[in-house]
């Protein structure tokens, strides 16, 4: 499969000056560590804001967002270049169809990623989803079975719709804490991690707000209810994960096929039965 055409990151110029300054500093930090390219895989359920988050990171409408149509079946990679640094973002379709993992979609994603290296996984969900269930665990497990447990050492969890008001009686920070703790437990269980394994608890969470009505500070930066300018904060967290010393994930045939291709899919049976 041919690679995406790398284009100049023109959307960069749409950011507020303060955001541009911070992003340039972060890119410089990566280049000083001889990191001249990052490939970011964006995954999650349907309708959580994966495509919108990619567009927000780039400052342009690079991938299609349509709330009234189902997501496309094929992943899309967009590549942008700035000051000699290349940023690749891979948008993927949601993995759930009619209450189950769509194995065909997962196979399409894996084949698309063949011979690519995943530097960062952005697992996207909504902050205003008030509970987790077996569907969440099934998605986490499908990602783990496809790319291995190690991918969670290169992961961030992104919570969209973060300008949402918390339920009555909760502060914004309490709302975020409850939601993040619930997702940590889902990753712990869904990724086959043992109780003493601290990987899930160390995955950073980042709040984002992709809507055009997102509030701005005096510098014109998009900010959350807690006052954080979220775009530079997201990129800062991506850079920190990229430099955490853990290996990137190279997607080769061995990783895709696993030790026994005939066993693929069988591990989902208990989850499907539990959901029923």
N, C-alpha and C positions, 0 to 999 in steps of 0.2 A: 504494500500500500504506500502511495506517495505521501511525503511529508507535507504539512501545511506550509503555505508560502509565508515567510517572515516579512511582515510589513513594519514600517516605522510606527512607533507608538504615539500616534497623533493625539489620541484621547488624553494623553498625559497633560497636554496644554490646557485642558478644560478644568483641571483641578485648581483649587485655591492656591495662591502662592505659598502659603505656609505648608500645605500638603505636598506640593512639588518639592520644596526644600527638604522635607523629611524623607520623602521617597528617594531622592537623589543620594542622600546620606546613607540610606539603607542599601541601595544598589552599590555604592562605593564600598561599603563594608563587605559585601559579598565578593566583589572583584578583588579586594585586598586579600581574601582567602582563596583566590584562584577559582572562584565560582562565577562563571560567566553565563550560565544558563540554568534555569529552573523549569522543570516540567511538573505541573500541578494537576492532579486528577481530582475532579469534583464529582461526588457521588451522594446519593440519598434517595428518599422516596419521591414519588411524583408530587409536583406542586409545592415544594418547600422553598423554592427560590434559588435553585442552582444556577440557572441561566442568568437571572437578574444579578446575582452576586458576581458572576464573571464580568458582566457588562459594567458593574460599578467599579470593580478593580481596574478595568481598562479605561474607564471614562468615556466609553462609546458603546453603541449598540452592535457588538461584534457577533452575538448569537441571538437567534430569534426567541422572543418570549411571547407566548399567546396563552392567556389564562382560560380561553374558551375551547381549546383544542388539546387533544392528548399529545404527549411528548413524542418526538420523532424516535424511530427505532435505532438510529445510528448515532454513535458518538461523533463529536465535532471537536477538532483541535484548532485553536487560533494562536498565532505566534506574533509577538510584538518585540521590537528592538528599540533600545534607548541607551545611548552612551556606550555602545558596544556590549550591552547585556541583552540576552534573549529570554523572554518570558513566554512559556507555552502553557496554555490553559485548556484542559480537556473537559468538555461538557458531555454528560452521559444521560441517557434516559433513565427514568425511575425503574426500579427492579420489581415492583409489586404490580400484579395484575389479577383482579378479582380475588384478592385476599391471599395470594400465593406468590412465591418467587417465580418470576418468568425466567426459566433457565435458558431459553433461546436468547433473551436480551443479554443475560450474563455472558453467554458464549460470544455474542457479537462484540461486546465490550472487550473481552479478553483477546479476541482475534485482532481487534483494532489496535490494542496495546502491544501486540507481539513485536519483540525487538526494540521496544521503547523502555526508557528508565523512568520510574516514578520517583520524583524527589519529595513530593508532598502529597498527602491525601487531605482534601477538604471534605469532611463529612458534614452535610448540610441538613438542618432540621429547623423547625419553627419554635420560637420561644413560647408562643401562645397555644401550643398543644399541651393540654394540662395532664396528660398521662401517657405512659408508655405501655406497649402491649407486645404480643408475640410477633406482630409484623415488624416492629423495630428490631427485635432479636433476630428475626429471619434475615433481614437486610444485613445486619452486622455479621451474621454467620456466613452469608453468601460471599461477602467481601473477604472475610478471613479465609474461607475455604479456597477462594480463587487466588489470593495473593499472599497468603501466609500471615501468621500472627505478627511478624516483624513490621508489617505495614502500619500498625498502630503506634509504633515508635516514631513514625514520620507523619503523624496525623494531627490535625486540628479539628475541633468540632465548632462549626459555625451556626449560630442561632439567628435566624432572620426574623423580620417583623418586630424588631427590638424596641420600637417606639410604642409598642402596645402597652396599655395600662395594666398593672398587675391586678389580680383579683382583690376584692374588698378585704381589708384587714392586713394586707401584705405590703411591705415596702418594696421598691424596685429591686434592691439588693437581695432581699429575702426570696422574692419571686425567682430571680436568676439562680440563687443557690439551690432552691428546691428542684428546679428544672435540670440543672447541671448534675446534681447528685443522682437523679433518676437515670440520666443518660449514661453516667459512669457505670452504674450497676448493669445496664443493658449491654454495654461494651464488655464488661467483665464476664458476663454470662455468655453473650453471643460469640465472643472471640475465643472461647475455650480457655480462658485464662484462669489459673488457679487462684485460690483465695489470697495466697501470700504474694502473688504477682502484682507489682505496683504500676504496671504499664498504663492501665485504664485511668488510675487516679492522677497520673502525671500528664495526661492529654490536655493541652490548653483549650479553653473555650474562648470564643470571640463573638461579640454581639455585633450585628449589622442591621442596617435599615436601608433597604433599596428603593423605597418609594420616593417620588418626587417631592413629597411633603415633609421630608426629613428636615428637622430643625438645623440651623446653622449658627456657628459662633460669630464673634465680631470679626474674625479673620476670613469668614466665608466658608469655613470647613463644615462638612456634615457631622453633626454631633448627636449623641444618644441622650436620653433623659439624665444619665449620670454625668454628662458634660464631656465625655470622651469623644474625640474626633476619630471616628471609627475606621476610616480608610487607612490612614497611616498606622493605626493600631493593629489592624489586620495584617498589613504587610510586614510590620515589625515582628509580629508573632510568627509569621511564615518564615522570616529570616532566622529567627531564633531556633525554630525547629530544623531548618535546613542546616544549621551549624551545630546541632546537638551531638554530633559524633557518631550517630547511628547511620548504617548504610542505606543508600537508596535501594529501591526494589527494581531489579532488572527483570522484565517480563520475557521469559524465553519459553520454549516448548515444554521443557521439564516442569516449569512452574505451572503452566496452563493445564497440562495433562495430569500432573500429580503422579504419585507412585503407582496408582492403579486406576486408570480411566473408567473401568467398569463399575467402580464404587461411587462415582460422582452422582450426587443427587440423593443417595440413600440416607445421608446424614440429616436431611431435612424432614424425613418422615415423622420423627417424634414431635417436631415443632408443628407440623401440619395437623397431626392428630390432636395436639394440645389446643390448637386454635379452633378446631371443630368442636 
